[in-house]
Amino acid sequence: MGDMLSWPRGALVNFVVRNVKNLVPSFDLPGAIKFNEAVRRGKDVAFVQPVVKSDDIAVLQYTGGTTGVSKGAVLLHRNVIANLLQSEAWNDPVMKRVPAHEQPTSVCALPLYHIFAFTVNMMLGLRTGGKNILIPNPRDLPAVLKELSKHTFHSFPAVNTLFNGLAHHPDFGKVNWSNLKVSVGGGMAVTSAVAALWLEKTGCPICEGYGLSETSPSASCNPTTSKQSRCQRIFQNCGPQERHDFGQWLQRLPQRCGRNRVLVSWRARMCCGRCARREDG
């Protein structure tokens, strides 16, 4: 975390992260190149513009392993772009309320290596010219609230446990939540009690989504314009049938899937496979 900071601040940050807060687990990576060394070597290499096609592999996105061993989902450029454009269109009804003189700003309290933050924070921020407030340790709730009290922010993607912990913390009121336009709940189910408390304290309902690493990740999501405090049924397809008209298609989508129906995910956002492990042959 401190590699790009000046001496001695960088060394001090790395020492505290490793030895005081114990945020870095033991690891062994034979032949690994340190970050600063990689940057130094890169300065001496001429950039060659690659030819990138939509069906080329963009990332090997590893799952959280909640249903077994973590698997590497092979996401193509078209997978990531499709979900990125869908996320932009889905957020647009509320994010367009951000004043023109303010930069769209999101709280990034999720790990960027996870598909949720990768798309909703990093990629969407790049797409919209937005800013992300990076929270290195969301478990340190006092530090999170102290940092948020310094900023104006409009979007807050998080998981149920973080919403719950923040809403019950005594320092919650020290943060200005009045500019919050959308709270996105993902990674796990948002409970009705947490959704109601968050709406009561911030005035911004939690928009719950469902997805997988294999769907880049959003497969379905509640409307961002809803004012209900309870969690709604989220099995409402958020993928357009036409590639050229995302926003209008989303506005024309009134139907929802019933309990006994099958959720069909649009091909453009589905991964093309998983990385094979050695033990799998």
Phi and psi in degrees as GROMACS dihedral restraints (atoms count N, CA, C in turn):
[ dihedral_restraints ]
;  ai    aj    ak    al  type     phi  dphi    fc
    3     4     5     6     1  -101.3    20    10
    4     5     6     7     1     8.0    20    10
    6     7     8     9     1   -60.0    20    10
    7     8     9    10     1   -33.9    20    10
    9    10    11    12     1   -95.7    20    10
   10    11    12    13     1     4.3    20    10
   12    13    14    15     1   -88.2    20    10
   13    14    15    16     1   157.6    20    10
   15    16    17    18     1   -72.7    20    10
   16    17    18    19     1   160.2    20    10
   18    19    20    21     1   -77.2    20    10
   19    20    21    22     1   139.2    20    10
   21    22    23    24     1   -94.5    20    10
   22    23    24    25     1     6.3    20    10
   24    25    26    27     1   -59.8    20    10
   25    26    27    28     1   -43.3    20    10
   27    28    29    30     1   -61.4    20    10
   28    29    30    31     1   -44.3    20    10
   30    31    32    33     1   -63.8    20    10
   31    32    33    34     1   -38.6    20    10
   33    34    35    36     1   -66.3    20    10
   34    35    36    37     1   -43.1    20    10
   36    37    38    39     1   -61.5    20    10
   37    38    39    40     1   -45.7    20    10
   39    40    41    42     1   -62.8    20    10
   40    41    42    43     1   -38.5    20    10
   42    43    44    45     1   -64.4    20    10
   43    44    45    46     1   -45.7    20    10
   45    46    47    48     1   -65.6    20    10
   46    47    48    49     1   -42.9    20    10
   48    49    50    51     1   -61.4    20    10
   49    50    51    52     1   -41.1    20    10
   51    52    53    54     1   -81.0    20    10
   52    53    54    55     1   -45.8    20    10
   54    55    56    57     1  -105.3    20    10
   55    56    57    58     1   -20.0    20    10
   57    58    59    60     1  -102.1    20    10
   58    59    60    61     1   -52.4    20    10
   60    61    62    63     1   -90.6    20    10
   61    62    63    64     1   -10.0    20    10
   63    64    65    66     1    52.3    20    10
   64    65    66    67     1    47.5    20    10
   66    67    68    69     1   -88.6    20    10
   67    68    69    70     1   -10.8    20    10
   69    70    71    72     1  -109.6    20    10
   70    71    72    73     1   111.4    20    10
   72    73    74    75     1   -71.9    20    10
   73    74    75    76     1   160.9    20    10
   75    76    77    78     1   -63.4    20    10
   76    77    78    79     1   139.6    20    10
   78    79    80    81     1  -150.9    20    10
   79    80    81    82     1   161.1    20    10
   81    82    83    84     1  -140.8    20    10
   82    83    84    85     1   110.0    20    10
   84    85    86    87     1  -124.0    20    10
   85    86    87    88     1    85.1    20    10
   87    88    89    90     1   -58.3    20    10
   88    89    90    91     1   131.0    20    10
   90    91    92    93     1    80.3    20    10
   91    92    93    94     1     4.9    20    10
   93    94    95    96     1   -68.1    20    10
   94    95    96    97     1   145.9    20    10
   96    97    98    99     1  -103.6    20    10
   97    98    99   100     1   129.1    20    10
   99   100   101   102     1   -65.8    20    10
  100   101   102   103     1   153.4    20    10
  102   103   104   105     1   -57.5    20    10
  103   104   105   106     1   -50.4    20    10
  105   106   107   108     1   -62.1    20    10
  106   107   108   109     1   -35.1    20    10
  108   109   110   111     1   -67.9    20    10
  109   110   111   112     1   -39.3    20    10
  111   112   113   114     1   -63.0    20    10
  112   113   114   115     1   -41.1    20    10
  114   115   116   117     1   -63.7    20    10
  115   116   117   118     1   -41.9    20    10
  117   118   119   120     1   -62.7    20    10
  118   119   120   121     1   -44.3    20    10
  120   121   122   123     1   -66.0    20    10
  121   122   123   124     1   -37.4    20    10
  123   124   125   126     1   -63.6    20    10
  124   125   126   127     1   -27.9    20    10
  126   127   128   129     1   -64.4    20    10
  127   128   129   130     1   -24.0    20    10
  129   130   131   132     1   -95.8    20    10
  130   131   132   133     1     4.0    20    10
  132   133   134   135     1  -109.1    20    10
  133   134   135   136     1   131.0    20    10
  135   136   137   138     1   -74.5    20    10
  136   137   138   139     1   137.3    20    10
  138   139   140   141     1   -77.5    20    10
  139   140   141   142     1   131.9    20    10
  141   142   143   144     1  -115.0    20    10
  142   143   144   145     1   117.9    20    10
  144   145   146   147     1   -67.3    20    10
  145   146   147   148     1   116.9    20    10
  147   148   149   150     1   -80.0    20    10
  148   149   150   151     1   157.4    20    10
  150   151   152   153     1   -93.2    20    10
  151   152   153   154     1   113.1    20    10
  153   154   155   156     1  -111.7    20    10
  154   155   156   157     1   129.7    20    10
  156   157   158   159     1  -113.1    20    10
  157   158   159   160     1   161.0    20    10
  159   160   161   162     1   -62.8    20    10
  160   161   162   163     1   -28.3    20    10
  162   163   164   165     1   -93.2    20    10
  163   164   165   166     1     8.5    20    10
  165   166   167   168     1   -78.4    20    10
  166   167   168   169     1   151.9    20    10
  168   169   170   171     1   -70.7    20    10
  169   170   171   172     1   128.4    20    10
  171   172   173   174     1   -96.0    20    10
  172   173   174   175     1   -51.3    20    10
  174   175   176   177     1  -146.1    20    10
  175   176   177   178     1   153.7    20    10
  177   178   179   180     1  -101.9    20    10
  178   179   180   181     1    96.2    20    10
  180   181   182   183     1   -91.0    20    10
  181   182   183   184     1   113.3    20    10
  183   184   185   186     1   -83.8    20    10
  184   185   186   187     1   136.8    20    10
  186   187   188   189     1   -74.4    20    10
  187   188   189   190     1   167.6    20    10
  189   190   191   192     1   -75.5    20    10
  190   191   192   193     1   -10.9    20    10
  192   193   194   195     1    75.5    20    10
  193   194   195   196     1    21.1    20    10
  195   196   197   198     1   -70.7    20    10
  196   197   198   199     1   -21.9    20    10
  198   199   200   201     1  -112.1    20    10
  199   200   201   202     1    22.4    20    10
  201   202   203   204     1   139.9    20    10
  202   203   204   205     1  -154.3    20    10
  204   205   206   207     1   -66.9    20    10
  205   206   207   208     1   137.9    20    10
  207   208   209   210     1   -57.5    20    10
  208   209   210   211     1   135.4    20    10
  210   211   212   213     1  -121.9    20    10
  211   212   213   214     1   146.4    20    10
  213   214   215   216     1   -90.3    20    10
  214   215   216   217     1   107.4    20    10
  216   217   218   219     1   -81.3    20    10
  217   218   219   220     1   127.0    20    10
  219   220   221   222     1   -85.8    20    10
  220   221   222   223     1   102.8    20    10
  222   223   224   225     1  -100.4    20    10
  223   224   225   226     1   130.1    20    10
  225   226   227   228     1   -88.4    20    10
  226   227   228   229     1   167.2    20    10
  228   229   230   231     1   -60.1    20    10
  229   230   231   232     1   -38.0    20    10
  231   232   233   234     1   -67.8    20    10
  232   233   234   235     1   -29.8    20    10
  234   235   236   237     1   -62.9    20    10
  235   236   237   238     1   -50.7    20    10
  237   238   239   240     1   -65.7    20    10
  238   239   240   241     1   -43.3    20    10
  240   241   242   243     1   -65.5    20    10
  241   242   243   244     1   -41.9    20    10
  243   244   245   246     1   -60.0    20    10
  244   245   246   247     1   -46.3    20    10
  246   247   248   249     1   -70.3    20    10
  247   248   249   250     1   -33.6    20    10
  249   250   251   252     1   -62.8    20    10
  250   251   252   253     1   -46.6    20    10
  252   253   254   255     1   -66.9    20    10
  253   254   255   256     1   -36.2    20    10
  255   256   257   258     1   -64.3    20    10
  256   257   258   259     1   -43.3    20    10
  258   259   260   261     1   -63.4    20    10
  259   260   261   262     1   -39.9    20    10
  261   262   263   264     1   -63.4    20    10
  262   263   264   265     1   -45.5    20    10
  264   265   266   267     1   -65.7    20    10
  265   266   267   268     1   -37.6    20    10
  267   268   269   270     1   -68.6    20    10
  268   269   270   271     1   -36.1    20    10
  270   271   272   273     1   -82.4    20    10
  271   272   273   274     1   -18.5    20    10
  273   274   275   276     1   -56.1    20    10
  274   275   276   277     1   -40.5    20    10
  276   277   278   279     1   -56.7    20    10
  277   278   279   280     1   -30.4    20    10
  279   280   281   282     1  -101.5    20    10
  280   281   282   283     1   -34.9    20    10
  282   283   284   285     1   -70.5    20    10
  283   284   285   286     1   -21.2    20    10
  285   286   287   288     1   -72.1    20    10
  286   287   288   289     1    -7.2    20    10
  288   289   290   291     1   -82.1    20    10
  289   290   291   292     1    -8.5    20    10
  291   292   293   294     1   -65.1    20    10
  292   293   294   295     1   128.3    20    10
  294   295   296   297     1   -54.5    20    10
  295   296   297   298     1   144.8    20    10
  297   298   299   300     1   -60.0    20    10
  298   299   300   301     1   -28.5    20    10
  300   301   302   303     1   -85.0    20    10
  301   302   303   304     1    -2.2    20    10
  303   304   305   306     1  -105.9    20    10
  304   305   306   307     1   138.6    20    10
  306   307   308   309     1   -78.2    20    10
  307   308   309   310     1   129.8    20    10
  309   310   311   312     1   -55.9    20    10
  310   311   312   313     1   126.2    20    10
  312   313   314   315     1  -129.2    20    10
  313   314   315   316     1   132.7    20    10
  315   316   317   318     1  -119.2    20    10
  316   317   318   319     1   148.8    20    10
  318   319   320   321     1   -87.2    20    10
  319   320   321   322     1   124.8    20    10
  321   322   323   324     1  -111.1    20    10
  322   323   324   325     1    87.1    20    10
  324   325   326   327     1  -104.6    20    10
  325   326   327   328     1    17.5    20    10
  327   328   329   330     1  -117.7    20    10
  328   329   330   331     1   151.9    20    10
  330   331   332   333     1   -68.2    20    10
  331   332   333   334     1   131.0    20    10
  333   334   335   336     1   -69.6    20    10
  334   335   336   337     1   -15.0    20    10
  336   337   338   339     1   -79.1    20    10
  337   338   339   340     1   -10.3    20    10
  339   340   341   342     1   -87.4    20    10
  340   341   342   343     1   143.0    20    10
  342   343   344   345     1   -60.4    20    10
  343   344   345   346     1   -29.2    20    10
  345   346   347   348     1   -61.1    20    10
  346   347   348   349     1   -58.8    20    10
  348   349   350   351     1   -70.7    20    10
  349   350   351   352     1   -32.7    20    10
  351   352   353   354     1   -54.1    20    10
  352   353   354   355     1   -45.6    20    10
  354   355   356   357     1   -86.7    20    10
  355   356   357   358     1   -53.3    20    10
  357   358   359   360     1   -74.2    20    10
  358   359   360   361     1   -30.1    20    10
  360   361   362   363     1   -97.2    20    10
  361   362   363   364     1   -67.6    20    10
  363   364   365   366     1   -67.4    20    10
  364   365   366   367     1   -57.6    20    10
  366   367   368   369     1   -66.9    20    10
  367   368   369   370     1   -42.0    20    10
  369   370   371   372     1   -67.6    20    10
  370   371   372   373     1   -35.5    20    10
  372   373   374   375     1   -63.1    20    10
  373   374   375   376     1   -41.4    20    10
  375   376   377   378     1   -65.2    20    10
  376   377   378   379     1   -40.0    20    10
  378   379   380   381     1   -64.1    20    10
  379   380   381   382     1   -41.4    20    10
  381   382   383   384     1   -97.6    20    10
  382   383   384   385     1    -1.3    20    10
  384   385   386   387     1    71.1    20    10
  385   386   387   388     1    29.2    20    10
  387   388   389   390     1   -87.4    20    10
  388   389   390   391     1   174.2    20    10
  390   391   392   393     1  -117.0    20    10
  391   392   393   394     1   140.8    20    10
  393   394   395   396     1  -112.3    20    10
  394   395   396   397     1   131.0    20    10
  396   397   398   399     1   -90.6    20    10
  397   398   399   400     1   105.2    20    10
  399   400   401   402     1   -79.0    20    10
  400   401   402   403     1   124.6    20    10
  402   403   404   405     1  -109.9    20    10
  403   404   405   406     1   104.0    20    10
  405   406   407   408     1   -68.7    20    10
  406   407   408   409     1   -29.8    20    10
  408   409   410   411     1  -136.7    20    10
  409   410   411   412     1    88.1    20    10
  411   412   413   414     1   -68.0    20    10
  412   413   414   415     1   -11.8    20    10
  414   415   416   417     1   -74.1    20    10
  415   416   417   418     1   -21.2    20    10
  417   418   419   420     1   -86.0    20    10
  418   419   420   421     1    80.5    20    10
  420   421   422   423     1   -60.1    20    10
  421   422   423   424     1   -42.3    20    10
  423   424   425   426     1   -58.2    20    10
  424   425   426   427     1   -41.0    20    10
  426   427   428   429     1   -68.0    20    10
  427   428   429   430     1   -37.7    20    10
  429   430   431   432     1   -61.6    20    10
  430   431   432   433     1   -49.4    20    10
  432   433   434   435     1   -67.4    20    10
  433   434   435   436     1   -34.6    20    10
  435   436   437   438     1   -63.6    20    10
  436   437   438   439     1   -42.1    20    10
  438   439   440   441     1   -68.3    20    10
  439   440   441   442     1   -43.4    20    10
  441   442   443   444     1   -65.1    20    10
  442   443   444   445     1   -26.8    20    10
  444   445   446   447     1   -67.3    20    10
  445   446   447   448     1   -12.7    20    10
  447   448   449   450     1   -92.1    20    10
  448   449   450   451     1    -6.5    20    10
  450   451   452   453     1  -126.3    20    10
  451   452   453   454     1   158.6    20    10
  453   454   455   456     1  -102.1    20    10
  454   455   456   457     1   125.6    20    10
  456   457   458   459     1  -138.2    20    10
  457   458   459   460     1   156.6    20    10
  459   460   461   462     1  -122.6    20    10
  460   461   462   463     1   -20.8    20    10
  462   463   464   465     1  -133.2    20    10
  463   464   465   466     1   140.1    20    10
  465   466   467   468     1  -139.7    20    10
  466   467   468   469     1    89.6    20    10
  468   469   470   471     1   -80.3    20    10
  469   470   471   472     1   134.3    20    10
  471   472   473   474     1  -161.2    20    10
  472   473   474   475     1   177.8    20    10
  474   475   476   477     1  -106.4    20    10
  475   476   477   478     1   163.9    20    10
  477   478   479   480     1   -54.5    20    10
  478   479   480   481     1   -43.6    20    10
  480   481   482   483     1   -63.2    20    10
  481   482   483   484     1   -36.0    20    10
  483   484   485   486     1   -72.2    20    10
  484   485   486   487     1   -43.9    20    10
  486   487   488   489     1   -55.7    20    10
  487   488   489   490     1   -44.8    20    10
  489   490   491   492     1   -65.9    20    10
  490   491   492   493     1   -47.2    20    10
  492   493   494   495     1   -62.7    20    10
  493   494   495   496     1   -43.2    20    10
  495   496   497   498     1   -66.6    20    10
  496   497   498   499     1   -44.5    20    10
  498   499   500   501     1   -63.3    20    10
  499   500   501   502     1   -28.1    20    10
  501   502   503   504     1   -93.9    20    10
  502   503   504   505     1    -3.1    20    10
  504   505   506   507     1   -79.0    20    10
  505   506   507   508     1   141.2    20    10
  507   508   509   510     1   -64.5    20    10
  508   509   510   511     1   -20.0    20    10
  510   511   512   513     1   -90.6    20    10
  511   512   513   514     1     5.2    20    10
  513   514   515   516     1   -56.8    20    10
  514   515   516   517     1   -39.4    20    10
  516   517   518   519     1   -70.8    20    10
  517   518   519   520     1    -9.5    20    10
  519   520   521   522     1   -79.6    20    10
  520   521   522   523     1    -9.2    20    10
  522   523   524   525     1   -99.1    20    10
  523   524   525   526     1   140.1    20    10
  525   526   527   528     1   -85.8    20    10
  526   527   528   529     1   105.0    20    10
  528   529   530   531     1   -95.4    20    10
  529   530   531   532     1     2.9    20    10
  531   532   533   534     1   -69.1    20    10
  532   533   534   535     1   -19.4    20    10
  534   535   536   537     1   -92.5    20    10
  535   536   537   538     1    -2.0    20    10
  537   538   539   540     1   -69.6    20    10
  538   539   540   541     1   122.7    20    10
  540   541   542   543     1  -101.8    20    10
  541   542   543   544     1   -31.4    20    10
  543   544   545   546     1  -149.7    20    10
  544   545   546   547     1   132.4    20    10
  546   547   548   549     1  -114.4    20    10
  547   548   549   550     1   122.5    20    10
  549   550   551   552     1  -109.0    20    10
  550   551   552   553     1   120.6    20    10
  552   553   554   555     1  -101.4    20    10
  553   554   555   556     1   126.2    20    10
  555   556   557   558     1  -152.5    20    10
  556   557   558   559     1  -178.2    20    10
  558   559   560   561     1    81.7    20    10
  559   560   561   562     1   -28.3    20    10
  561   562   563   564     1  -164.5    20    10
  562   563   564   565     1   165.9    20    10
  564   565   566   567     1   -68.4    20    10
  565   566   567   568     1   141.7    20    10
  567   568   569   570     1   -92.5    20    10
  568   569   570   571     1   125.1    20    10
  570   571   572   573     1   -76.5    20    10
  571   572   573   574     1   153.0    20    10
  573   574   575   576     1   -61.9    20    10
  574   575   576   577     1   -37.1    20    10
  576   577   578   579     1   -64.7    20    10
  577   578   579   580     1   -42.8    20    10
  579   580   581   582     1   -67.6    20    10
  580   581   582   583     1   -42.0    20    10
  582   583   584   585     1   -60.9    20    10
  583   584   585   586     1   -41.9    20    10
  585   586   587   588     1   -67.5    20    10
  586   587   588   589     1   -41.7    20    10
  588   589   590   591     1   -66.6    20    10
  589   590   591   592     1   -41.0    20    10
  591   592   593   594     1   -64.2    20    10
  592   593   594   595     1   -42.2    20    10
  594   595   596   597     1   -64.1    20    10
  595   596   597   598     1   -41.5    20    10
  597   598   599   600     1   -62.4    20    10
  598   599   600   601     1   -39.6    20    10
  600   601   602   603     1   -87.2    20    10
  601   602   603   604     1   -27.1    20    10
  603   604   605   606     1  -112.7    20    10
  604   605   606   607     1   -22.3    20    10
  606   607   608   609     1    78.5    20    10
  607   608   609   610     1     4.8    20    10
  609   610   611   612     1  -120.2    20    10
  610   611   612   613     1   113.7    20    10
  612   613   614   615     1   -68.7    20    10
  613   614   615   616     1   154.1    20    10
  615   616   617   618     1   -83.1    20    10
  616   617   618   619     1   123.4    20    10
  618   619   620   621     1   -92.0    20    10
  619   620   621   622     1   108.1    20    10
  621   622   623   624     1   -88.9    20    10
  622   623   624   625     1   136.8    20    10
  624   625   626   627     1  -122.1    20    10
  625   626   627   628     1   162.1    20    10
  627   628   629   630     1  -131.1    20    10
  628   629   630   631     1   138.4    20    10
  630   631   632   633     1  -173.0    20    10
  631   632   633   634     1  -175.1    20    10
  633   634   635   636     1  -142.3    20    10
  634   635   636   637     1   159.4    20    10
  636   637   638   639     1   -57.6    20    10
  637   638   639   640     1   -34.7    20    10
  639   640   641   642     1   -70.8    20    10
  640   641   642   643     1   -15.7    20    10
  642   643   644   645     1  -109.1    20    10
  643   644   645   646     1    13.3    20    10
  645   646   647   648     1    73.0    20    10
  646   647   648   649     1    16.9    20    10
  648   649   650   651     1  -114.6    20    10
  649   650   651   652     1   -21.0    20    10
  651   652   653   654     1   -67.6    20    10
  652   653   654   655     1   124.4    20    10
  654   655   656   657     1  -105.9    20    10
  655   656   657   658     1   -28.4    20    10
  657   658   659   660     1  -160.6    20    10
  658   659   660   661     1   155.5    20    10
  660   661   662   663     1  -159.5    20    10
  661   662   663   664     1   147.7    20    10
  663   664   665   666     1   -70.1    20    10
  664   665   666   667     1   154.9    20    10
  666   667   668   669     1   -62.5    20    10
  667   668   669   670     1   137.3    20    10
  669   670   671   672     1   -72.5    20    10
  670   671   672   673     1   -16.2    20    10
  672   673   674   675     1   -89.4    20    10
  673   674   675   676     1    -3.7    20    10
  675   676   677   678     1   -67.2    20    10
  676   677   678   679     1   144.2    20    10
  678   679   680   681     1  -111.4    20    10
  679   680   681   682     1    11.6    20    10
  681   682   683   684     1   -77.3    20    10
  682   683   684   685     1   141.8    20    10
  684   685   686   687     1   -84.7    20    10
  685   686   687   688     1   -25.6    20    10
  687   688   689   690     1   -80.5    20    10
  688   689   690   691     1   155.5    20    10
  690   691   692   693     1   -72.0    20    10
  691   692   693   694     1   129.7    20    10
  693   694   695   696     1   -94.1    20    10
  694   695   696   697     1   170.6    20    10
  696   697   698   699     1   -69.1    20    10
  697   698   699   700     1   126.2    20    10
  699   700   701   702     1   -98.8    20    10
  700   701   702   703     1     1.3    20    10
  702   703   704   705     1   -80.0    20    10
  703   704   705   706     1    67.2    20    10
  705   706   707   708     1  -122.9    20    10
  706   707   708   709     1   114.3    20    10
  708   709   710   711     1   -58.6    20    10
  709   710   711   712     1   127.9    20    10
  711   712   713   714     1  -108.4    20    10
  712   713   714   715     1    20.9    20    10
  714   715   716   717     1  -109.3    20    10
  715   716   717   718     1   127.5    20    10
  717   718   719   720     1   -75.7    20    10
  718   719   720   721     1   149.4    20    10
  720   721   722   723     1   -82.9    20    10
  721   722   723   724     1   -18.8    20    10
  723   724   725   726     1  -115.0    20    10
  724   725   726   727     1   132.6    20    10
  726   727   728   729     1   -74.7    20    10
  727   728   729   730     1   -21.6    20    10
  729   730   731   732     1   -94.4    20    10
  730   731   732   733     1    -7.7    20    10
  732   733   734   735     1  -140.5    20    10
  733   734   735   736     1    74.6    20    10
  735   736   737   738     1   -69.5    20    10
  736   737   738   739     1   -52.6    20    10
  738   739   740   741     1   -61.5    20    10
  739   740   741   742     1   -49.5    20    10
  741   742   743   744     1   -64.6    20    10
  742   743   744   745     1   -36.2    20    10
  744   745   746   747     1   -64.4    20    10
  745   746   747   748     1   -41.1    20    10
  747   748   749   750     1   -64.3    20    10
  748   749   750   751     1   -38.0    20    10
  750   751   752   753     1   -68.9    20    10
  751   752   753   754     1   -25.4    20    10
  753   754   755   756     1   -89.4    20    10
  754   755   756   757     1     4.5    20    10
  756   757   758   759     1   -94.9    20    10
  757   758   759   760     1    94.9    20    10
  759   760   761   762     1   -95.3    20    10
  760   761   762   763     1   -22.2    20    10
  762   763   764   765     1   -79.3    20    10
  763   764   765   766     1   153.9    20    10
  765   766   767   768     1  -128.5    20    10
  766   767   768   769     1   154.4    20    10
  768   769   770   771     1   -79.7    20    10
  769   770   771   772     1   135.9    20    10
  771   772   773   774     1   -79.7    20    10
  772   773   774   775     1   175.2    20    10
  774   775   776   777     1   -60.0    20    10
  775   776   777   778     1   -36.8    20    10
  777   778   779   780     1   -98.7    20    10
  778   779   780   781     1    13.9    20    10
  780   781   782   783     1   -96.5    20    10
  781   782   783   784     1   166.1    20    10
  783   784   785   786     1  -100.9    20    10
  784   785   786   787     1   133.7    20    10
  786   787   788   789     1   -81.8    20    10
  787   788   789   790     1   118.6    20    10
  789   790   791   792     1  -104.4    20    10
  790   791   792   793     1   125.8    20    10
  792   793   794   795     1  -101.9    20    10
  793   794   795   796     1   136.0    20    10
  795   796   797   798     1   -61.5    20    10
  796   797   798   799     1   135.8    20    10
  798   799   800   801     1   -59.9    20    10
  799   800   801   802     1   -34.5    20    10
  801   802   803   804     1   -60.6    20    10
  802   803   804   805     1   -25.1    20    10
  804   805   806   807     1  -104.2    20    10
  805   806   807   808     1     0.9    20    10
  807   808   809   810     1   -86.4    20    10
  808   809   810   811     1   137.1    20    10
  810   811   812   813     1   -65.5    20    10
  811   812   813   814     1   159.1    20    10
  813   814   815   816     1   -94.5    20    10
  814   815   816   817     1     3.0    20    10
  816   817   818   819     1   155.8    20    10
  817   818   819   820     1  -173.1    20    10
  819   820   821   822     1  -126.2    20    10
  820   821   822   823     1   153.2    20    10
  822   823   824   825     1   -70.1    20    10
  823   824   825   826     1   134.9    20    10
  825   826   827   828     1   -80.9    20    10
  826   827   828   829     1   134.9    20    10
  828   829   830   831     1   -85.7    20    10
  829   830   831   832     1   156.2    20    10
  831   832   833   834     1   -58.6    20    10
  832   833   834   835     1   -40.9    20    10
  834   835   836   837     1   -70.5    20    10
  835   836   837   838     1   -16.7    20    10
  837   838   839   840     1   -87.5    20    10
  838   839   840   841     1    -5.8    20    10
